């Protein structure tokens, strides 16, 4: 009976305690709610940062020439094929030579006749006007022969690759398409579209670097050969023509390239990229900065270039600021933290 009374007394005390807690609306704090968040931090430093931007462009031949004859005629000989590497002046095709041979014989005859007239003139046998008329006729014939020779024996105007052949041997060339197309690939060039905001920072002779998807692991160096003087009103870009030596001929027209242009170097504040947190729904970037009393402050930042695993900070924090790089998910502005 005494034991039963004790149980009732204890139950009553528990009920009273529960009622008091319910009236006051207070809840006992758990051990997790009193815990201080632990974070890892790093110092913002100042360092020289190359002001580089990357652009995409296609590699082009430095020069593209169509090999044609000035007059229609039958193609008698084809000396090269698509893919052949030819030298400047190399004979690539020959046209029908009938007219050329006729003119050559006439030129030889004119040369003999000119020599005879000149001899007679020296002896007083003909007038000077006759000699001058003969010399004029000879020079015209000589010029005609040279023109026929150039358009009968076709030579490559540049050193490069044959990239197109539109006729076969014995075809009648009708001047509708070039017989060959030859492209110079030593060097090659790229037309790079650069933002108009960088117009004053690019100069003729500036060096650039580039990589191509077709040759992974390799990089190449070029230089700005010319700047186009106008800005595209639609894209707000201007063209910088870049030339790459390509002495080993591994770069080919049509390859896709990524060109990196350096606009100079500046001293900037650098922080690890793990310190940057994006504010949901706004795109705003911010960091938590550790203060001397071990509290953190929420600070929006304006970021520049992403270099490796670091960000360039343009606005928001200064050099030597201490930023949180791990544990941001449990932080709020002004909260006290434990630094690991």
Secondary structure as GFF3:
##gff-version 3
##sequence-region A 1 340
A	DSSP	alpha_helix	2	24	.	.	.	ID=ss1
A	DSSP	beta_strand	37	43	.	.	.	ID=ss2
A	DSSP	beta_strand	45	67	.	.	.	ID=ss3
A	DSSP	beta_strand	73	78	.	.	.	ID=ss4
A	DSSP	beta_strand	85	86	.	.	.	ID=ss5
A	DSSP	beta_strand	91	95	.	.	.	ID=ss6
A	DSSP	alpha_helix	98	122	.	.	.	ID=ss7
A	DSSP	alpha_helix	128	152	.	.	.	ID=ss8
A	DSSP	beta_strand	153	155	.	.	.	ID=ss9
A	DSSP	beta_strand	160	165	.	.	.	ID=ss10
A	DSSP	beta_strand	172	173	.	.	.	ID=ss11
A	DSSP	beta_strand	180	195	.	.	.	ID=ss12
A	DSSP	three_ten_helix	196	201	.	.	.	ID=ss13
A	DSSP	beta_strand	207	212	.	.	.	ID=ss14
A	DSSP	beta_strand	220	227	.	.	.	ID=ss15
A	DSSP	beta_strand	237	244	.	.	.	ID=ss16
A	DSSP	beta_strand	256	272	.	.	.	ID=ss17
A	DSSP	three_ten_helix	273	275	.	.	.	ID=ss18
A	DSSP	beta_strand	277	278	.	.	.	ID=ss19
A	DSSP	beta_strand	285	290	.	.	.	ID=ss20
A	DSSP	beta_strand	296	307	.	.	.	ID=ss21
A	DSSP	beta_strand	310	315	.	.	.	ID=ss22
A	DSSP	beta_strand	322	326	.	.	.	ID=ss23
A	DSSP	three_ten_helix	328	330	.	.	.	ID=ss24
A	DSSP	beta_strand	337	339	.	.	.	ID=ss25
###
